[in-house]
């Protein structure tokens, strides 16, 4: 099964219509990948769907980079008892 980071990159690529190979863990969703506020909200919703979790929207939207998002989602999965 794909790692959390790989799955975050796949979802990010799908929402932002980018090549997954060009997305790196250190990339900022807004500064590097060009996500706008509506897309950021869509990303949160898609991550919730992909991982079967519920995230605090404000906390999720405060995450800046792809790698940090993977760590954040991993933590939420652990809290909610979702295997990743």
TIVO-2410 file (N, C-alpha, C; in nm, 3 decimals):
# residues 84
REC num residu      c1      c2      c3 atome chaine
REC   1      X   0.084  -0.120   0.000     N      A
REC   1      X   0.000   0.000   0.000    CA      A
REC   1      X   0.088   0.126   0.000     C      A
REC   2      X   0.041   0.229  -0.066     N      A
REC   2      X   0.115   0.355  -0.075    CA      A
REC   2      X   0.128   0.420   0.062     C      A
REC   3      X   0.238   0.490   0.084     N      A
REC   3      X   0.260   0.559   0.211    CA      A
REC   3      X   0.163   0.678   0.222     C      A
REC   4      X   0.152   0.730   0.343     N      A
REC   4      X   0.067   0.848   0.364    CA      A
REC   4      X   0.115   0.962   0.274     C      A
REC   5      X   0.246   0.983   0.269     N      A
REC   5      X   0.301   1.091   0.186    CA      A
REC   5      X   0.264   1.070   0.039     C      A
REC   6      X   0.279   0.947  -0.011     N      A
REC   6      X   0.244   0.919  -0.151    CA      A
REC   6      X   0.097   0.949  -0.178     C      A
REC   7      X   0.012   0.912  -0.084     N      A
REC   7      X  -0.132   0.936  -0.101    CA      A
REC   7      X  -0.164   1.085  -0.095     C      A
REC   8      X  -0.095   1.160  -0.008     N      A
REC   8      X  -0.114   1.306   0.000    CA      A
REC   8      X  -0.071   1.369  -0.133     C      A
REC   9      X   0.040   1.323  -0.189     N      A
REC   9      X   0.087   1.376  -0.317    CA      A
REC   9      X  -0.013   1.345  -0.428     C      A
REC  10      X  -0.066   1.223  -0.430     N      A
REC  10      X  -0.164   1.186  -0.534    CA      A
REC  10      X  -0.288   1.274  -0.527     C      A
REC  11      X  -0.342   1.293  -0.406     N      A
REC  11      X  -0.462   1.376  -0.390    CA      A
REC  11      X  -0.431   1.520  -0.428     C      A
REC  12      X  -0.317   1.570  -0.385     N      A
REC  12      X  -0.277   1.708  -0.418    CA      A
REC  12      X  -0.266   1.726  -0.569     C      A
REC  13      X  -0.205   1.629  -0.635     N      A
REC  13      X  -0.190   1.636  -0.781    CA      A
REC  13      X  -0.326   1.637  -0.849     C      A
REC  14      X  -0.419   1.555  -0.799     N      A
REC  14      X  -0.552   1.547  -0.858    CA      A
REC  14      X  -0.627   1.680  -0.841     C      A
REC  15      X  -0.626   1.735  -0.720     N      A
REC  15      X  -0.701   1.859  -0.693    CA      A
REC  15      X  -0.640   1.978  -0.767     C      A
REC  16      X  -0.507   1.987  -0.765     N      A
REC  16      X  -0.441   2.103  -0.825    CA      A
REC  16      X  -0.402   2.081  -0.971     C      A
REC  17      X  -0.438   1.964  -1.025     N      A
REC  17      X  -0.408   1.929  -1.164    CA      A
REC  17      X  -0.259   1.947  -1.197     C      A
REC  18      X  -0.177   1.878  -1.117     N      A
REC  18      X  -0.032   1.883  -1.134    CA      A
REC  18      X   0.020   1.741  -1.156     C      A
REC  19      X   0.143   1.732  -1.204     N      A
REC  19      X   0.210   1.603  -1.219    CA      A
REC  19      X   0.261   1.561  -1.081     C      A
REC  20      X   0.219   1.445  -1.030     N      A
REC  20      X   0.264   1.402  -0.896    CA      A
REC  20      X   0.417   1.397  -0.884     C      A
REC  21      X   0.486   1.369  -0.993     N      A
REC  21      X   0.633   1.361  -0.989    CA      A
REC  21      X   0.697   1.496  -0.957     C      A
REC  22      X   0.623   1.604  -0.979     N      A
REC  22      X   0.677   1.738  -0.954    CA      A
REC  22      X   0.649   1.788  -0.813     C      A
REC  23      X   0.572   1.712  -0.734     N      A
REC  23      X   0.535   1.755  -0.599    CA      A
REC  23      X   0.631   1.694  -0.499     C      A
REC  24      X   0.696   1.779  -0.420     N      A
REC  24      X   0.793   1.735  -0.321    CA      A
REC  24      X   0.740   1.763  -0.179     C      A
REC  25      X   0.787   1.686  -0.079     N      A
REC  25      X   0.738   1.706   0.059    CA      A
REC  25      X   0.758   1.848   0.111     C      A
REC  26      X   0.865   1.914   0.067     N      A
REC  26      X   0.894   2.049   0.119    CA      A
REC  26      X   0.812   2.158   0.050     C      A
REC  27      X   0.737   2.124  -0.055     N      A
REC  27      X   0.659   2.224  -0.127    CA      A
REC  27      X   0.544   2.280  -0.043     C      A
REC  28      X   0.530   2.411  -0.050     N      A
REC  28      X   0.417   2.479   0.013    CA      A
REC  28      X   0.297   2.467  -0.081     C      A
REC  29      X   0.180   2.439  -0.023     N      A
REC  29      X   0.059   2.427  -0.106    CA      A
REC  29      X   0.031   2.557  -0.182     C      A
REC  30      X   0.048   2.671  -0.115     N      A
REC  30      X   0.015   2.798  -0.179    CA      A
REC  30      X   0.133   2.856  -0.256     C      A
REC  31      X   0.247   2.873  -0.191     N      A
REC  31      X   0.361   2.940  -0.255    CA      A
REC  31      X   0.420   2.859  -0.370     C      A
REC  32      X   0.438   2.728  -0.352     N      A
REC  32      X   0.504   2.647  -0.454    CA      A
REC  32      X   0.407   2.583  -0.552     C      A
REC  33      X   0.290   2.542  -0.502     N      A
REC  33      X   0.197   2.467  -0.587    CA      A
REC  33      X   0.078   2.549  -0.637     C      A
REC  34      X   0.067   2.674  -0.588     N      A
REC  34      X  -0.035   2.765  -0.641    CA      A
REC  34      X  -0.178   2.741  -0.593     C      A
REC  35      X  -0.194   2.670  -0.481     N      A
REC  35      X  -0.330   2.645  -0.430    CA      A
REC  35      X  -0.394   2.776  -0.384     C      A
REC  36      X  -0.519   2.795  -0.424     N      A
REC  36      X  -0.596   2.910  -0.377    CA      A
REC  36      X  -0.683   2.864  -0.261     C      A
REC  37      X  -0.746   2.958  -0.191     N      A
REC  37      X  -0.821   2.922  -0.070    CA      A
REC  37      X  -0.930   2.818  -0.096     C      A
REC  38      X  -1.000   2.829  -0.207     N      A
REC  38      X  -1.105   2.732  -0.238    CA      A
REC  38      X  -1.043   2.593  -0.258     C      A
REC  39      X  -0.929   2.589  -0.325     N      A
REC  39      X  -0.861   2.462  -0.347    CA      A
REC  39      X  -0.808   2.404  -0.216     C      A
REC  40      X  -0.766   2.490  -0.125     N      A
REC  40      X  -0.718   2.442   0.005    CA      A
REC  40      X  -0.831   2.371   0.080     C      A
REC  41      X  -0.950   2.427   0.074     N      A
REC  41      X  -1.066   2.365   0.139    CA      A
REC  41      X  -1.100   2.233   0.070     C      A
REC  42      X  -1.090   2.232  -0.062     N      A
REC  42      X  -1.115   2.110  -0.138    CA      A
REC  42      X  -1.012   2.002  -0.102     C      A
REC  43      X  -0.886   2.043  -0.085     N      A
REC  43      X  -0.782   1.948  -0.045    CA      A
REC  43      X  -0.815   1.883   0.088     C      A
REC  44      X  -0.857   1.964   0.186     N      A
REC  44      X  -0.894   1.910   0.318    CA      A
REC  44      X  -1.004   1.806   0.302     C      A
REC  45      X  -1.107   1.838   0.225     N      A
REC  45      X  -1.218   1.746   0.204    CA      A
REC  45      X  -1.171   1.617   0.135     C      A
REC  46      X  -1.084   1.630   0.038     N      A
REC  46      X  -1.034   1.513  -0.035    CA      A
REC  46      X  -0.944   1.427   0.053     C      A
REC  47      X  -0.863   1.491   0.139     N      A
REC  47      X  -0.779   1.415   0.232    CA      A
REC  47      X  -0.868   1.337   0.330     C      A
REC  48      X  -0.974   1.400   0.378     N      A
REC  48      X  -1.067   1.332   0.469    CA      A
REC  48      X  -1.128   1.210   0.400     C      A
REC  49      X  -1.167   1.227   0.275     N      A
REC  49      X  -1.227   1.118   0.200    CA      A
REC  49      X  -1.125   1.006   0.174     C      A
REC  50      X  -1.004   1.044   0.132     N      A
REC  50      X  -0.899   0.947   0.100    CA      A
REC  50      X  -0.863   0.860   0.221     C      A
REC  51      X  -0.858   0.924   0.339     N      A
REC  51      X  -0.811   0.852   0.458    CA      A
REC  51      X  -0.924   0.808   0.551     C      A
REC  52      X  -1.048   0.850   0.521     N      A
REC  52      X  -1.161   0.811   0.604    CA      A
REC  52      X  -1.156   0.872   0.744     C      A
REC  53      X  -1.117   1.000   0.749     N      A
REC  53      X  -1.102   1.070   0.877    CA      A
REC  53      X  -1.180   1.201   0.877     C      A
REC  54      X  -1.192   1.259   0.995     N      A
REC  54      X  -1.249   1.393   1.012    CA      A
REC  54      X  -1.138   1.482   1.067     C      A
REC  55      X  -1.110   1.592   1.000     N      A
REC  55      X  -1.006   1.683   1.049    CA      A
REC  55      X  -1.067   1.815   1.093     C      A
REC  56      X  -1.005   1.876   1.193     N      A
REC  56      X  -1.042   2.011   1.232    CA      A
REC  56      X  -1.000   2.102   1.116     C      A
REC  57      X  -1.098   2.170   1.056     N      A
REC  57      X  -1.068   2.246   0.934    CA      A
REC  57      X  -0.965   2.356   0.956     C      A
REC  58      X  -0.976   2.430   1.066     N      A
REC  58      X  -0.880   2.538   1.092    CA      A
REC  58      X  -0.739   2.482   1.108     C      A
REC  59      X  -0.726   2.372   1.184     N      A
REC  59      X  -0.594   2.310   1.203    CA      A
REC  59      X  -0.541   2.259   1.070     C      A
REC  60      X  -0.627   2.194   0.992     N      A
REC  60      X  -0.585   2.138   0.863    CA      A
REC  60      X  -0.542   2.249   0.767     C      A
REC  61      X  -0.615   2.360   0.766     N      A
REC  61      X  -0.583   2.470   0.674    CA      A
REC  61      X  -0.456   2.544   0.716     C      A
REC  62      X  -0.414   2.527   0.841     N      A
REC  62      X  -0.292   2.596   0.887    CA      A
REC  62      X  -0.166   2.519   0.844     C      A
REC  63      X  -0.183   2.396   0.797     N      A
REC  63      X  -0.069   2.317   0.750    CA      A
REC  63      X  -0.020   2.376   0.618     C      A
REC  64      X   0.110   2.402   0.611     N      A
REC  64      X   0.164   2.473   0.495    CA      A
REC  64      X   0.224   2.386   0.386     C      A
REC  65      X   0.291   2.276   0.425     N      A
REC  65      X   0.364   2.199   0.323    CA      A
REC  65      X   0.308   2.058   0.306     C      A
REC  66      X   0.345   1.997   0.196     N      A
REC  66      X   0.298   1.863   0.162    CA      A
REC  66      X   0.344   1.761   0.268     C      A
REC  67      X   0.472   1.769   0.306     N      A
REC  67      X   0.526   1.677   0.406    CA      A
REC  67      X   0.459   1.694   0.542     C      A
REC  68      X   0.437   1.819   0.580     N      A
REC  68      X   0.370   1.847   0.708    CA      A
REC  68      X   0.227   1.796   0.705     C      A
REC  69      X   0.162   1.806   0.590     N      A
REC  69      X   0.026   1.755   0.576    CA      A
REC  69      X   0.023   1.605   0.599     C      A
REC  70      X   0.121   1.534   0.544     N      A
REC  70      X   0.128   1.388   0.562    CA      A
REC  70      X   0.144   1.354   0.710     C      A
REC  71      X   0.230   1.428   0.780     N      A
REC  71      X   0.251   1.405   0.924    CA      A
REC  71      X   0.123   1.436   1.001     C      A
REC  72      X   0.058   1.546   0.967     N      A
REC  72      X  -0.067   1.587   1.033    CA      A
REC  72      X  -0.173   1.478   1.015     C      A
REC  73      X  -0.189   1.432   0.892     N      A
REC  73      X  -0.291   1.330   0.861    CA      A
REC  73      X  -0.259   1.199   0.933     C      A
REC  74      X  -0.131   1.164   0.937     N      A
REC  74      X  -0.090   1.043   1.010    CA      A
REC  74      X  -0.131   1.052   1.156     C      A
REC  75      X  -0.111   1.170   1.216     N      A
REC  75      X  -0.149   1.192   1.356    CA      A
REC  75      X  -0.299   1.181   1.376     C      A
REC  76      X  -0.376   1.239   1.285     N      A
REC  76      X  -0.522   1.233   1.294    CA      A
REC  76      X  -0.570   1.088   1.279     C      A
REC  77      X  -0.508   1.015   1.187     N      A
REC  77      X  -0.545   0.874   1.167    CA      A
REC  77      X  -0.521   0.795   1.296     C      A
REC  78      X  -0.407   0.818   1.361     N      A
REC  78      X  -0.377   0.749   1.486    CA      A
REC  78      X  -0.480   0.783   1.592     C      A
REC  79      X  -0.511   0.912   1.605     N      A
REC  79      X  -0.611   0.957   1.706    CA      A
REC  79      X  -0.746   0.891   1.682     C      A
REC  80      X  -0.782   0.875   1.557     N      A
REC  80      X  -0.915   0.823   1.523    CA      A
REC  80      X  -0.914   0.672   1.500     C      A
REC  81      X  -0.799   0.609   1.522     N      A
REC  81      X  -0.792   0.465   1.508    CA      A
REC  81      X  -0.804   0.413   1.366     C      A
REC  82      X  -0.759   0.496   1.271     N      A
REC  82      X  -0.765   0.456   1.130    CA      A
REC  82      X  -0.626   0.405   1.090     C      A
REC  83      X  -0.619   0.283   1.041     N      A
REC  83      X  -0.492   0.227   0.998    CA      A
REC  83      X  -0.447   0.290   0.868     C      A
REC  84      X  -0.318   0.322   0.860     N      A
REC  84      X  -0.265   0.379   0.735    CA      A
REC  84      X  -0.150   0.296   0.683     C      A
***
